[in-house]
């Protein structure tokens, strides 16, 4: 009995000590300021970078196999009467079409990079946000590629967001559809200026953006284009953000809902604006 | 310790995998969270100190991947996920005798409830910073959806992890935990 009692005391002592250690480390973490948190995040991302890059490659392979199977299935349905050779030829064709699509995409991106007035660093989206409350993507460029915090990220179509956490080889991009990403904008054909931010939660697949602090008389029309105004210092002026979907007057100001120019749910290649040429 | 090491690796793999699992459009873009299910299984299967270590590891990863520093401000303090995992895993650890008697259903349901609690706590924290406490149906689905998914996948994961425990010759009793 005494032995059992001693064992119980030892167990609880071990638990108590481990709880104290846990509490002490937790307390240490809770004292982190913004800079330390940024360094901590950057450090962990640096450690996870090889896994994220590897995971992205595996995901691409899986997606490619899945889409390949889908097209074979379609071919089977559409060409049930055709012979085996014909089916093989079509499958080969499909493969070539995928390559062509990729070549076109890269050529398009390269053209944009060459004609752009900005110094651009091409990057690939390797992972998306895993949380419900933030809209972020991870790209495969970091400090080694001259990427820094708060640099605009664009595609040939328009603004995507800005970098937040930057490690040596990968960076986190806060998308314009995030409530925290605020962009000063001006509206095509109008003297109105406002602030665009994302919505806290989006139920649908396509996120919408809110354009706030407009005057009540703004009277924006659907389809009007919205560009960055350059105010604030992070985003250069003239980058397309989206187009007006709806406009309504509130008690103190006017508010518009925008459709983003860039399809933020299917990002593949982006550019980090590192400066002007 | 082998089983504990396996759980650590699984938490890491699951955390990275979550970044590649797309949100579910048919469930208001609810996200799939696997890590809490593994942590809560570990909370039942591991002794108290190792349970805390697992919760700490999962919390550090979640903090590192979710905490955003924007404009020189931190929305959710680093350490908040460690605290959340620690408390919830501690509660789960208290229900360990029931699990050892073969009553899994309570823990599967609790895994879902606790997963939703983590998402809810994150939402309350960001709301505290951003202001305007709103609860639209979409937000409820963002909170409840991951819990429902966790509840649904928990039996499969629990079964798999129990099998892993057997493979690594890990044994534990209803009253106290003993690794290998």
Interface residues (C-beta under 8 A of the other chain):
Chain A: X11 X14 X15 X17 X18 X19 X22 X25 X26 X27 X28 X29 X30 X32 X33 X34 X36 X37 X38 X40 X41 X44 X45 X48 X51 X52 X55 X56 X59 X127 X128 X129 X130 X131 X132 X133 X134 X136 X138 X164 X165 X174 X179 X180 X181 X200 X201 X202 X203 X204 X205
Chain B: X12 X15 X16 X17 X18 X19 X20 X21 X22 X23 X25 X28 X29 X30 X31 X33 X48 X49 X52 X53 X55 X56 X60 X61 X63 X64 X65 X66 X67 X68 X69 X70 X71 X72 X73 X74 X75 X77 X78 X79 X80 X82 X83 X86 X119 X122 X123 X126 X130 X134 X136 X137 X138 X139 X141 X142 X143 X146 X176
